[in-house]
Amino acid sequence: MLTVVQAVTIAVALVVGTAGVWTIVTGRVVLPWLRRSVRRPVVWGVGTLVMAGALAGAPALPFTVFVPLLMAGVALVGFAQVSPPRNNS
């Protein structure tokens, strides 16, 4: 039986994963308040997909796998926001 925490975790993973896929496909961040701060949208999308995968697998993954996956996603999202843009626009 699903608990409230598991249901919320799955919902967040679906939303974050959808935003990541949309960003990778279109090359533009789907969340309007993040568009200016994200300098590399594809890297941001990959980071959100990694985080979504970690969140979706959290009930089945051991802690030693879940935390590094989540932190790798956070690192990619952070890199996408602080790194210089790839193109000259």
C-alpha positions as CSV (number, residue, x, y, z in Angstrom):
1,M,0.0,0.0,0.0
2,L,1.3,3.4,-0.9
3,T,2.0,5.9,1.8
4,V,1.5,9.6,1.3
5,V,5.3,10.1,1.2
6,Q,5.7,7.5,-1.5
7,A,2.9,9.0,-3.5
8,V,4.4,12.5,-3.3
9,T,7.8,11.2,-4.2
10,I,6.5,9.5,-7.3
11,A,4.5,12.6,-8.3
12,V,7.6,14.8,-7.9
13,A,9.7,12.4,-9.8
14,L,7.2,12.4,-12.7
15,V,7.0,16.2,-12.8
16,V,10.8,16.6,-12.6
17,G,11.3,13.9,-15.2
18,T,8.8,15.4,-17.6
19,A,10.4,18.8,-17.3
20,G,13.8,17.2,-18.0
21,V,12.6,15.4,-21.1
22,W,10.9,18.5,-22.4
23,T,14.0,20.6,-21.8
24,I,16.2,18.0,-23.6
25,V,13.8,17.7,-26.6
26,T,13.1,21.4,-27.1
27,G,16.4,22.9,-25.8
28,R,14.5,25.3,-23.7
29,V,13.6,25.1,-20.0
30,V,9.9,24.6,-19.5
31,L,9.7,26.4,-16.2
32,P,9.5,30.1,-17.0
33,W,11.1,31.4,-13.8
34,L,14.3,29.4,-14.6
35,R,14.8,30.3,-18.2
36,R,17.1,33.2,-17.6
37,S,19.2,31.5,-14.9
38,V,19.8,28.2,-16.8
39,R,22.7,28.7,-19.2
40,R,22.9,25.1,-20.5
41,P,19.4,23.7,-20.8
42,V,20.3,20.3,-22.1
43,V,22.7,19.7,-19.1
44,W,19.9,21.0,-16.8
45,G,17.5,18.5,-18.4
46,V,19.9,15.6,-17.9
47,G,20.4,16.6,-14.3
48,T,16.7,16.7,-13.7
49,L,16.3,13.2,-15.3
50,V,19.0,11.8,-13.0
51,M,17.3,13.3,-10.0
52,A,13.9,12.0,-11.2
53,G,15.4,8.5,-11.6
54,A,16.8,8.6,-8.2
55,L,13.5,9.7,-6.7
56,A,11.5,7.2,-8.6
57,G,13.9,4.4,-7.5
58,A,14.2,5.6,-3.9
59,P,12.0,2.9,-2.3
60,A,14.0,0.1,-4.0
61,L,17.5,1.6,-4.1
62,P,19.9,1.3,-1.2
63,F,20.9,4.5,0.5
64,T,24.5,4.2,-0.9
65,V,23.1,4.3,-4.5
66,F,20.2,6.8,-4.0
67,V,22.2,9.6,-2.5
68,P,25.1,9.7,-5.0
69,L,22.5,9.6,-7.9
70,L,20.6,12.4,-6.4
71,M,23.7,14.5,-5.7
72,A,24.9,13.8,-9.3
73,G,21.7,15.3,-10.6
74,V,22.0,18.3,-8.3
75,A,25.6,18.8,-9.4
76,L,24.5,18.8,-13.1
77,V,21.7,21.2,-12.4
78,G,24.0,23.5,-10.5
79,F,26.6,23.3,-13.3
80,A,24.0,24.2,-15.9
81,Q,23.2,27.4,-14.0
82,V,26.7,28.6,-13.1
83,S,28.7,27.6,-16.2
84,P,29.2,30.0,-19.1
85,P,26.8,29.5,-22.0
86,R,28.1,27.3,-24.8
87,N,27.1,29.6,-27.6
88,N,27.7,33.3,-27.9
89,S,24.1,34.4,-27.4
